[in-house]
Amino acid sequence: MKTAPEQINTLVQHHHAQPKIKIDTGAICFFFLGIFMIAFLLHSIY
């Protein structure tokens, strides 16, 4: 579980010089994280 936050932190630090791209990557990361969490919960329930 430590690898995912580290990857997100590296992405944020990598795009720190470009705020617009940092915001876009952050939104996309949270979007996909939410989808994977919902899919995992639904898969575990059913």
Stockholm file with secondary structure:
# STOCKHOLM 1.0

chainA/1-46         MKTAPEQINTLVQHHHAQPKIKIDTGAICFFFLGIFMIAFLLHSIY
#=GR chainA/1-46 SS CCHHHHHHHHHHHHTTTCHHHHHHHHHHHHHHHHHHHHHHHHHHHC
#=GC SS_cons        CCHHHHHHHHHHHHTTTCHHHHHHHHHHHHHHHHHHHHHHHHHHHC
//
